[in-house]
Amino acid sequence: QVQLVESGGGWVQAGGSLRLSCTASGSIFSGMGWYRQAPEKQRELVATISRAGSTNYAGSVKGRFTISRDNAKNTVSLQMNSLKPEDTAVYYCNVGTVFREFWGQGTQVTVSS
């Protein structure tokens, strides 16, 4: 029923920018956000946003990344600026209903020095 489609991942040099987008269908979603997982690392929160627009960012990305959402289209986006090699990871879209969370398949972001 619920499906998530992610796009925007890719390869950039340090200092560059990428914009990730996730379109979710099949429900009304409360929280929407992005998590990431680097090799040999645990999955970590990057940023989340509520329907009302309240945002939360990991300290490592605050000031560089901006999360936004379009409730009418059920999309959440992550603008990533001033990318660093340590941002390299698989980025996963995460959306939540009142009772469940759903995950995207992940999109690779690679930042070279």
C-alpha positions in Angstrom: 0.0 0.0 0.0 2.6 2.5 1.1 5.4 3.1 -1.4 8.4 5.4 -1.3 10.4 6.5 -4.3 13.7 8.2 -3.7 15.8 10.2 -6.2 18.7 12.6 -6.3 21.6 10.6 -5.1 24.9 10.6 -6.9 28.6 11.6 -6.9 30.0 15.0 -6.1 33.3 16.5 -5.1 33.7 18.0 -1.6 32.0 21.3 -1.3 29.4 20.4 -3.9 25.6 20.1 -3.5 23.0 17.5 -4.0 19.2 17.5 -3.5 17.4 14.3 -2.5 13.7 13.8 -3.0 11.3 11.2 -1.7 7.7 10.8 -2.8 5.5 8.7 -0.6 2.1 7.4 -1.5 -0.7 5.5 0.1 -1.3 7.3 3.3 -1.1 10.6 5.3 2.3 11.0 6.9 3.1 12.7 10.1 6.9 12.7 10.3 9.1 12.6 7.2 12.8 12.5 7.1 16.1 11.2 6.0 18.6 8.8 7.6 21.9 7.6 6.4 24.2 4.6 6.8 27.9 4.6 6.0 29.8 1.3 5.6 30.5 -0.3 9.0 28.4 2.3 10.7 25.0 2.3 12.3 22.1 4.1 10.6 21.8 7.6 11.9 19.3 10.4 11.7 20.0 13.2 9.3 16.9 15.4 9.5 13.2 15.1 10.1 10.3 17.4 9.5 6.7 17.3 10.8 3.6 18.2 8.9 3.6 21.6 10.6 7.1 22.2 9.4 9.1 21.6 12.7 12.6 20.4 11.8 15.3 18.5 13.5 18.8 18.0 12.3 21.8 16.0 13.3 24.5 18.3 14.6 26.9 17.1 11.9 24.7 18.5 9.1 23.1 21.5 10.8 23.7 24.7 8.8 24.6 22.7 5.6 21.5 20.6 5.0 17.9 21.8 4.7 14.9 19.6 4.8 11.5 20.5 3.4 8.2 18.9 2.5 5.2 19.3 0.3 2.2 17.9 2.1 -0.1 18.1 -1.0 2.4 15.9 -3.0 3.6 13.8 0.0 7.2 14.6 -0.8 10.2 15.4 1.4 13.4 16.8 0.1 16.8 17.3 1.5 19.0 20.0 0.1 22.6 19.2 0.9 25.2 21.9 0.5 28.9 22.1 1.4 29.2 18.3 1.2 32.0 16.6 2.9 33.6 13.1 2.4 32.1 12.0 5.7 28.7 12.6 4.3 29.2 9.6 2.0 26.5 7.0 2.8 23.3 5.4 1.6 20.5 7.8 2.4 17.1 6.4 3.3 13.8 8.2 3.2 11.7 7.5 6.3 8.0 8.4 6.7 5.7 7.7 9.6 2.0 7.3 10.1 0.3 7.2 13.5 1.2 3.5 13.9 4.0 2.6 11.5 7.2 3.7 9.9 8.2 3.0 6.3 11.6 3.1 4.6 12.8 3.8 1.2 15.2 1.5 -0.6 18.1 4.0 -0.2 20.0 6.2 -2.5 23.8 6.4 -2.6 25.6 9.7 -2.0 29.3 9.7 -2.6 31.4 12.7 -1.8 35.0 12.7 -3.0 37.9 14.7 -1.6 
